[in-house]
Amino acid sequence: MATATLRLAAPTAFERLLRNIAAALIRHVDRRIVARADRRALALDLLREQQTRKHDPRAVEHVLAQLGLPRR
């Protein structure tokens, strides 16, 4: 009788399979969440860098002068 009780408490092979599939799915979703957060952080950093970059109004004239072209 104790053997029957122990068998009922242990998960079946199908239940173990379902548990393993669920664990793999959770790992996959967690990796996707982390990757999406990394991409978002990188995009925000690039956007912030683009917005804070100051353009020198004399830079175009300086490049034209270096090329020997007349200034605007």
Helices and strands as residue ranges (DSSP letters): H 2-9, H 13-52, H 59-67
